[in-house]
Amino acid sequence: MRQASLNARDRRLVTELVYGSIRRQRTLDALVGQFATQSIEQQPTDLRLMLHLGLYQLRYLNQIPASAAVDTTVEMVKQNGFKGLAGFANGLLRQYIRLAEKGDPLALPADLAARLGIFHSYPDWIVEVWLGQFGQVATEELCAWFNRSPHIDLRINPLKASLEQVEAAMQSAEIAVQRVPPLPQALRLPQGTGNIQNLPGFAEGWWSVQDCSAQLVGHLLDPQPGETVIDACAAPGGKTTHIAELMQDQGVIWGCDRQASRLKKLQENADRLQLHAIQIHADDSRHQPQFVGKGDRVLLDAPCSGLGTLHRHADARWRQTPESVQGLAQLQTELLNQAATWVKPQGTLVYATCTLHAAENEAVIEQFLQDSPQWRIFPPELGHPAKPFVTEQGWLRVLPHQQNMDGFFMVRLRRA
């Protein structure tokens, strides 16, 4: 994209085609399998990807005429070494068009998980997890929501600008931002605003890009000026810089992460926002005895499967497996047990993930509380921005199809 001389409209189309065809690859594979005379496994991978691009335009986009989608796909097949299969591609796409005029041509199995998985394009195991946790209606709504293009939220830096000031600057640039209650620092951008770095206030450090769900984490931690706060898995730094803003840049915030390369982004963000209280520490947070008993507040934004942000990471649904989730749950448990030792008596610990899988969320916390009876859940009080998301158990869950934000789980714990 950096090298291509495309206008803004064509860049958006290329992005939509690439991300969309990756998200919808199971559905598109199912259609190719229905209409092709040979199995998917026998087809060259590049040819299958070209068929995906054509079918994606026909099935999911309204702005491209069907004839144009077919012609450009067939031409692409010819130009990429499959001239002899151009007729096959043309016939397959035109067969889809003919059948689609009579109704949806996609054949679906009777099994519920497989049916939803093929129709919405997810592995069966993710659908089964959500069916078990949320039921059929909510699962269908989640599946549909995560296939939408992601929105972009801004978090205003109150040390540099007010919400009203950023609103006015955006409106002057003809960008119709929206507030997102109950988040006090959040503005949502409309689709297609272009390069983020060109928007008013970026260079001045007036705001950062951060989804509203992630903003809730900082508010739940509720750091105060002058405290010592430890962020156990800080990179790339969205929550760390939010903590510094909430503390009025007064105190000490340790931004820890195992990968020094990822911490460079944290430093860049801190520099742009002109924050000075953050100190960076590169090492594995499972083995940091020097922090024991030092933190007034500790945040563990744990590595997770990301099942709450599948709309932002088109390939994540295909990368994660039940086995990878088990490995992550073990890592999360080890990190949580270590982070808990960093908290001072009467201190606060927040555990958060951007996933919707009980094995990484509720199960981890339930096991921790069972093994550590001195800890208690400490839910937010009335008037707190996170209060609307509190469950009867006291932890918080953000469900995208209900709140129109990334999926998140978080819980605030306090040691007696």
Secondary structure as UniProt FT lines:
FT   HELIX           8..23
FT   HELIX           25..35
FT   HELIX           40..42
FT   HELIX           45..60
FT   HELIX           66..79
FT   TURN            80..81
FT   HELIX           83..85
FT   HELIX           86..100
FT   TURN            101..102
FT   HELIX           112..120
FT   HELIX           124..134
FT   HELIX           136..145
FT   TURN            146..147
FT   STRAND          152..156
FT   TURN            158..160
FT   HELIX           163..172
FT   TURN            173..174
FT   STRAND          178..179
FT   TURN            181..182
FT   TURN            184..185
FT   STRAND          186..189
FT   TURN            191..192
FT   HELIX           196..198
FT   TURN            200..205
FT   STRAND          207..209
FT   HELIX           212..221
FT   TURN            225..226
FT   STRAND          228..231
FT   TURN            232..233
FT   TURN            235..236
FT   HELIX           238..246
FT   TURN            247..249
FT   STRAND          252..257
FT   HELIX           260..273
FT   STRAND          278..282
FT   TURN            285..286
FT   HELIX           289..291
FT   TURN            292..293
FT   STRAND          295..301
FT   TURN            307..308
FT   TURN            310..312
FT   TURN            314..315
FT   HELIX           316..319
FT   HELIX           322..341
FT   STRAND          343..353
FT   TURN            358..361
FT   HELIX           362..371
FT   TURN            373..374
FT   STRAND          375..377
FT   TURN            382..383
FT   TURN            385..386
FT   HELIX           387..389
FT   TURN            392..393
FT   STRAND          396..398
FT   HELIX           400..403
FT   STRAND          408..415
//
